[in-house]
Amino acid sequence: MMREFLLGIDIGSGGCKATLLNLCSKKIITLSQEYPTYYPKAGWAEQDCEDWIKSAGQLIKLLLDRSDCLPEQIRAVGIGGVTHSPVLLDKNRNVLGPVIHLTDARSFKQAEWLRKKAGNIILKIGLNPVDVMWTISMLLWIRENDFDRWSRISKILFPKDYVRFRLTGSEVTDEVDAQGTLLFNPLEKSWQPDLLKLIELNKDVLPEVASSSDVVGKVTGEGSEWSGLKPETPVIAGTTDTLLEVYASGSVKPGDCTVKLATFGRICVITDKPYYGKGLVNYSYIKEGLWYPGTGTRSFATSLRWFRDEFCKDIANLKDAYSIMDDEAEGIPPGAGGLLYHPYLQGEGSPYNDPHLRGDFIGLSLHHKRGHLIRAILEGTAFSLLDCINFIKGKGVKINMPLKFIGGGINSKLWTEIVADVLGSDAVVPVATDPSIGAALLAGVGIGVYKSIEDAQKENSGFSKKIRHDKEKTEAYNNLFNVYKKVQNLLVDINHNLSEI
């Protein structure tokens, strides 16, 4: 019997991951590669599409080589990726400039104008409050500040869609990426003319919207050349990276809650109805009739990567750089020697929705060493997640225990323990958590390998580890969190003043 595989690709916030799932043995191989995010100005964050293509192509070829998989043995391909970030194409389908990243905060004036002009209408239609991280604000910024680029837009795609376009030529998105624009009605499942008119955007430049498991194209000769995949291999629409992680984790019933320890930290809870309002992010789930509203902190793992790249240059290029940083932090007691960190490097999402907030270390003294700062980052990012989960609980959203930890941060034993202690909850790490795994499973649904999305989830159920929280540490962290909140409140006006400089 010929071996058969499913391939999943994730164009994530800070890097690409690719997974090969052997349908016979159920063995999973996942490889990853970082790519840069560029910060040309304060509050700006951009990426280059070619970095995605280069990383995806290299990882696919490495997977084929290491698994002895032949291209013709891959039954289907699924792609996921970071949402909200618009890829602008001209009439020749060349990319128009760098891509504004999800964590970019430059469009705060446009978001403020949209809130005043049509905030209630946008909330009613898009089920989310307008903010800098939504595509509608980014597009309005481009129209007002780079009209030459704006006037040349012929098609708008999103990161996973652009990679699929380069593989297949299809110009399609899925419902969740469409929802991330705030130009789409998730209940009616259609682009909204009134919202398009608000930013003077022609509907023709927007992609067709498909269901995430729909086969929307096949690998072309050109796509085969850069990827190594066989021409005519089916490729599904795919969906956003967070949704694929939630899906891969096995979350399927109301109350199931994932805590994403990644570039953008997220709390996502499955519900049977939408919950929306200021400070919440609300999307429909992959299963009809369910939703996964949540909260998010903008610079979670970004904080650690930034510190590694800027202040740990002696180890930054080592493969075990993060392990070395963990070792330095583990030798520091909880509380980081009286040092606090607020991870507002690009403003903050929930519960503040404030692009003008700034990161800080509070309490520095001469006895602090690098390990203290690393420990403060691990704890401060955990406090930001506590802020997020407290906020969503306050909206009456039911949360099942234990929590499910997902994202690249699960590879740090110290960080996961700190997050569990800060949140005051036991947690589990599902066997399958990576969005590229979710993409592979969804590709199997799309071509009929699995009967349903639930059937695919069962193929990779279970937990790889359990994390017990320490009640004494939780109590100590609660006291420190009160100081964290007090400092945050006191620094709001100062941060706003600094952001104007």
C-alpha positions in Angstrom: 0.0 0.0 0.0 1.4 3.4 -1.1 2.1 5.8 1.8 -0.1 8.8 1.8 0.4 12.2 3.5 -1.3 15.5 4.3 0.7 18.7 4.3 -0.1 21.7 6.5 1.6 25.1 6.3 1.4 28.0 8.8 2.4 31.5 7.8 2.6 32.7 11.4 3.2 36.0 13.1 7.0 35.4 13.5 7.8 32.4 11.4 6.7 29.6 9.2 5.8 26.0 10.3 5.1 23.0 8.1 3.7 19.6 9.1 3.7 16.3 7.3 1.0 13.9 8.6 1.5 10.3 7.6 -2.0 8.8 7.1 -0.8 5.3 7.5 1.4 5.5 10.6 -0.3 8.7 12.0 3.3 10.0 12.5 3.6 13.8 12.5 6.8 15.7 11.5 6.8 19.5 12.1 9.6 21.9 11.1 9.8 25.6 11.7 11.8 28.6 10.5 11.7 32.2 11.8 11.4 35.2 9.4 11.9 38.9 10.3 9.4 41.5 11.2 10.6 45.0 10.4 10.0 48.0 12.7 10.9 51.1 10.6 9.2 53.5 12.9 7.8 53.5 16.5 4.5 51.6 16.4 5.1 50.2 12.9 5.5 46.5 12.1 5.9 45.1 8.6 6.8 41.9 6.8 8.0 40.9 3.3 5.9 38.3 1.4 9.0 36.8 -0.1 10.2 35.8 3.3 7.0 33.7 3.6 7.6 32.1 0.2 11.2 31.4 0.9 10.5 29.8 4.3 7.6 27.8 3.2 9.5 26.4 0.2 12.5 25.5 2.2 10.5 23.8 4.9 8.4 21.7 2.4 11.6 20.5 0.7 13.1 19.6 4.1 10.0 17.7 5.1 10.0 15.7 1.9 13.7 14.9 2.4 13.6 13.9 6.0 10.4 11.8 5.7 11.3 10.1 2.4 7.9 11.3 1.2 7.5 11.7 -2.5 5.6 14.7 -3.8 3.0 12.5 -5.4 2.2 10.9 -2.0 0.8 14.2 -0.7 -3.0 14.0 -1.0 -3.8 17.6 -0.2 -2.4 20.8 1.3 -3.8 23.1 3.9 -2.5 26.6 4.7 -3.1 28.9 7.7 -1.7 32.2 8.7 -1.8 35.4 10.7 -4.9 37.4 10.1 -5.8 41.0 9.5 -2.6 41.8 7.5 -3.5 42.9 3.9 -1.4 41.8 1.0 -1.9 44.4 -1.8 -1.5 43.3 -5.4 -1.5 45.4 -8.6 -3.1 44.4 -11.9 0.0 42.3 -12.7 -0.3 40.6 -9.3 2.9 42.1 -8.0 3.0 42.9 -4.3 2.6 46.6 -3.6 5.0 47.4 -0.8 5.6 45.7 2.6 2.7 44.1 4.4 1.3 45.9 7.5 1.5 43.3 10.3 -1.2 42.4 12.8 0.8 44.1 15.6 1.2 47.4 13.7 -0.3 50.4 15.5 0.2 53.2 13.0 -3.5 53.5 12.1 -4.6 54.8 15.5 -5.9 58.1 14.0 -7.9 56.2 11.3 -9.3 53.8 13.9 -10.4 56.8 16.0 -12.1 58.4 13.0 -13.9 55.2 12.2 -15.1 54.8 15.8 -16.5 58.3 15.8 -17.9 58.0 12.3 -19.4 54.6 12.3 -18.3 52.7 15.4 -21.7 51.3 16.3 -22.5 50.3 12.8 -19.1 48.5 12.4 -19.7 46.7 15.7 -23.2 45.7 14.7 -22.2 44.3 11.3 -18.7 43.0 12.0 -19.3 41.9 15.7 -16.0 43.6 16.7 -15.1 47.1 17.8 -12.8 48.9 15.4 -9.1 49.1 16.4 -5.7 49.5 14.9 -5.3 45.8 14.4 -8.2 45.4 12.0 -7.7 45.6 8.2 -10.2 48.4 7.8 -8.0 50.7 9.8 -4.9 49.7 8.0 -6.5 50.2 4.6 -7.7 53.6 5.5 -4.2 54.6 6.6 -2.9 53.5 3.2 -5.5 55.5 1.4 -4.7 58.6 3.5 -0.9 58.3 3.6 0.1 56.4 0.5 -2.5 57.1 -2.2 -0.2 56.1 -5.0 -0.1 52.5 -3.6 -3.8 52.7 -2.9 -4.7 53.7 -6.4 -2.8 50.7 -7.8 -4.6 48.0 -5.7 -6.2 45.4 -7.9 -6.6 42.6 -5.4 -6.3 42.2 -1.6 -5.4 38.9 -0.1 -4.1 37.8 3.3 -0.9 36.0 4.2 -2.1 32.4 3.8 -4.1 33.4 0.7 -1.0 35.0 -0.9 1.1 31.8 -0.4 -1.8 29.7 -1.8 -2.0 32.2 -4.7 1.6 31.6 -5.4 1.0 27.8 -5.3 -2.3 27.7 -7.2 -3.2 31.0 -8.7 -6.5 31.1 -6.8 -7.5 34.5 -5.3 -9.7 33.3 -2.4 -10.0 33.8 1.3 -12.0 32.1 4.0 -14.7 33.5 6.3 -12.6 34.1 9.3 -9.9 36.1 7.4 -12.8 38.0 5.8 -14.2 38.8 9.3 -10.8 40.1 10.3 -11.2 43.0 7.9 -14.4 44.4 9.6 -15.8 44.8 6.1 -17.6 41.4 6.2 -20.8 40.4 7.9 -20.2 36.9 9.5 -24.0 36.3 10.0 -24.9 37.1 6.4 -21.5 35.8 5.1 -21.0 38.7 2.7 -18.9 41.8 2.1 -20.8 44.9 3.3 -21.3 47.8 0.7 -21.8 50.4 3.4 -18.5 49.6 5.1 -16.7 49.5 1.8 -18.1 52.9 1.0 -16.8 54.2 4.3 -13.2 53.8 3.2 -13.9 54.2 -0.5 -12.9 50.6 -1.3 -14.1 48.9 -4.5 -15.6 45.5 -3.8 -13.9 44.0 -6.9 -10.5 44.1 -5.2 -11.7 41.8 -2.4 -11.4 38.0 -2.8 -14.1 35.4 -3.1 -14.9 33.9 0.3 -14.9 30.1 0.7 -15.4 27.7 3.5 -12.1 26.8 5.2 -12.1 23.2 4.1 -13.1 23.8 0.5 -10.6 22.8 -2.2 -10.1 26.1 -4.0 -7.1 25.3 -6.3 -4.4 22.9 -7.4 -0.7 23.3 -7.5 0.5 24.9 -10.7 3.7 24.3 -12.6 5.0 27.6 -11.2 3.9 26.7 -7.7 5.6 23.3 -8.1 8.9 24.9 -9.0 9.3 26.9 -5.8 7.6 24.4 -3.4 8.7 21.0 -4.7 5.1 19.9 -4.6 3.5 17.9 -7.5 1.4 19.8 -10.0 -2.4 19.3 -9.5 -2.1 18.6 -5.8 -5.4 19.9 -4.2 -5.1 22.9 -1.9 -7.9 24.0 0.5 -8.9 27.5 1.5 -7.5 27.1 5.0 -8.1 29.7 7.8 -6.3 31.7 10.4 -3.5 30.4 12.6 -5.3 30.9 15.9 -8.4 29.1 14.7 -6.3 26.2 13.4 -4.5 26.0 16.8 -7.8 26.0 18.7 -9.1 23.3 16.3 -6.0 21.1 16.5 -6.1 21.3 20.3 -9.4 19.4 20.2 -11.6 22.3 21.4 -15.1 21.6 20.2 -17.6 22.2 23.0 -18.7 25.5 24.7 -16.4 26.4 27.5 -13.2 24.8 26.1 -10.5 27.4 26.5 -7.1 27.7 24.9 -4.3 30.0 26.1 -2.0 30.9 23.2 1.6 31.5 24.2 2.8 33.0 21.0 3.8 36.3 19.3 0.3 37.6 20.0 -1.0 36.0 23.2 -4.6 35.0 23.0 -7.3 33.6 25.3 -10.0 31.8 23.1 -13.2 30.2 24.5 -15.7 28.2 22.5 -19.2 29.5 22.9 -22.6 28.8 21.3 -23.2 32.5 20.6 -21.1 35.6 19.7 -19.8 37.8 22.5 -18.7 41.1 21.3 -17.8 44.5 22.7 -14.8 46.7 23.5 -11.8 44.6 24.4 -13.1 41.4 22.9 -12.2 39.7 19.6 -15.0 37.7 18.2 -14.9 35.1 15.3 -17.1 32.3 14.1 -15.6 28.8 14.8 -14.8 26.2 12.3 -18.0 24.3 13.2 -21.2 25.9 12.2 -23.1 27.5 15.0 -20.1 27.9 17.3 -17.9 30.9 18.0 -14.5 31.5 19.7 -14.6 35.0 21.3 -11.4 36.0 23.1 -9.0 38.5 24.4 -5.4 39.2 23.4 -2.1 40.8 24.5 -0.2 42.2 21.5 3.5 41.6 22.4 3.5 38.3 24.3 6.3 36.2 22.8 7.4 39.3 20.8 8.7 40.6 24.2 11.1 37.7 24.7 12.2 37.7 21.0 12.9 41.4 21.2 14.9 41.0 24.4 16.9 38.1 22.9 17.7 40.0 19.7 18.6 43.3 21.3 20.0 42.4 24.8 21.2 38.8 24.4 23.4 39.2 21.3 26.0 36.9 22.7 23.5 34.0 22.4 20.8 35.3 20.0 22.0 33.2 17.1 22.3 30.0 19.0 19.6 27.3 18.5 19.2 27.0 22.3 19.1 30.7 23.0 15.7 30.5 24.6 16.7 27.6 26.8 19.8 29.5 28.0 17.5 32.5 28.8 15.2 30.1 30.7 18.1 28.9 32.7 19.1 32.4 33.6 15.5 33.2 34.7 15.0 30.0 36.6 17.7 30.9 39.1 15.7 34.0 40.0 12.9 33.7 42.6 9.3 34.6 41.7 8.8 38.4 41.7 12.1 38.9 39.8 13.7 40.7 42.7 11.0 43.4 42.8 11.1 44.0 39.1 7.9 44.4 37.0 7.5 44.4 33.2 4.5 45.6 31.1 4.6 44.1 27.6 3.1 47.0 25.7 5.8 47.2 23.1 3.2 47.9 20.3 0.5 49.3 22.5 -1.9 46.8 24.1 -5.0 44.9 23.1 -7.3 43.6 25.8 -8.6 44.9 28.1 -7.3 48.4 27.2 -7.4 48.6 23.4 -4.8 51.4 23.6 -2.1 51.8 20.9 -0.4 54.5 22.9 0.7 52.3 25.9 4.4 51.6 26.1 6.4 48.8 27.5 8.4 49.3 30.7 10.6 47.8 33.4 9.6 49.2 36.8 11.8 48.7 39.9 15.3 48.5 38.4 18.2 48.6 40.7 21.9 47.9 40.6 21.5 44.3 41.9 19.4 43.3 38.9 21.1 41.1 36.3 20.0 39.9 32.9 18.2 36.9 34.5 16.0 39.3 36.5 14.9 41.1 33.4 14.2 37.8 31.6 12.2 36.6 34.6 10.3 39.9 34.7 9.4 39.4 31.0 8.1 35.9 31.6 6.0 37.1 34.6 4.8 40.4 33.0 3.5 38.6 29.9 1.7 36.2 32.1 0.2 39.1 34.0 -1.0 40.5 30.7 -2.8 37.1 30.0 -4.3 37.3 33.5 -5.7 40.8 32.5 -7.1 39.1 29.4 -8.8 36.2 31.1 -10.2 38.3 33.9 -11.8 40.5 31.3 -13.5 37.7 29.4 -14.7 36.1 32.6 -16.2 39.4 33.5 -18.3 39.2 30.3 -20.0 36.1 31.7 -18.2 33.6 29.4 -18.0 30.1 30.9 -14.5 28.6 31.0 -13.9 24.9 31.4 -10.9 23.6 33.3 -8.1 22.7 32.9 -7.0 25.3 30.4 -5.3 24.2 27.2 -1.9 25.8 26.5 -0.9 26.2 22.9 1.7 28.2 20.9 5.5 28.2 20.7 5.7 29.2 24.4 4.7 25.7 25.4 8.3 24.6 24.7 9.4 26.5 27.8 8.8 24.5 31.0 9.5 27.6 33.1 7.1 29.9 31.2 4.2 27.5 31.2 4.6 27.0 34.9 4.7 30.8 35.5 1.6 31.3 33.4 -0.3 28.5 35.2 0.7 30.0 38.6 -0.3 33.5 37.6 -3.6 32.3 36.1 -4.2 30.1 39.2 -5.2 27.2 37.1 -4.0 23.7 36.1 -3.3 23.3 32.4 -2.7 20.7 29.8 -0.8 20.8 26.6 -2.7 18.9 23.8 -0.8 16.4 21.6 -1.6 18.5 18.6 -1.3 22.3 19.0 0.5 23.7 16.0 -1.7 25.5 13.4 0.2 23.6 10.6 -1.2 20.4 12.2 -4.7 21.9 12.1 -4.2 22.9 8.5 -3.2 19.3 7.6 -6.2 17.9 9.4 -8.5 20.3 7.6 -7.0 19.4 4.3 -8.0 15.8 5.1 -11.6 17.0 5.7 -11.6 18.9 2.5 -10.7 15.8 0.3 -12.8 13.4 2.3 -10.1 11.5 4.2 -12.0 12.4 7.3 -15.8 12.3 7.5 -16.1 15.5 9.5 -14.0 18.1 11.4 -14.7 16.2 14.7 -13.5 13.0 13.0 -10.2 14.6 12.1 -9.8 16.0 15.7 -10.2 12.5 17.2 -7.2 11.3 15.1 -4.9 13.5 17.1 -6.6 13.8 20.5 -4.9 13.5 23.9 -2.4 15.5 26.0 1.4 15.5 26.0 1.8 16.9 29.5 -0.1 18.4 32.5 0.9 21.5 34.4 -0.1 21.9 38.0 -0.2 25.4 39.5 1.4 26.1 42.9 -1.2 27.8 45.1 1.4 29.6 47.2 2.9 31.1 44.1 -0.5 32.0 42.8 -1.2 34.0 46.0 2.2 35.7 45.8 1.6 36.5 42.1 -1.9 37.9 42.9 -0.3 40.4 45.2 2.2 41.4 42.6 -0.5 41.6 39.9 -2.2 44.2 42.0 0.9 46.3 41.8 1.2 45.6 38.1 -2.3 47.0 37.6 -1.7 50.0 39.8 1.4 50.9 37.8 -0.3 50.4 34.5 -3.1 52.8 35.6 -0.6 55.4 36.8 1.5 55.4 33.6 -1.4 55.8 31.1 -1.1 59.6 30.8 2.7 59.4 30.7 2.6 56.7 28.0 0.3 58.9 25.9 2.6 61.9 26.3 5.6 59.8 25.3 3.8 58.4 22.3 3.5 61.9 20.9 7.3 62.5 21.0 
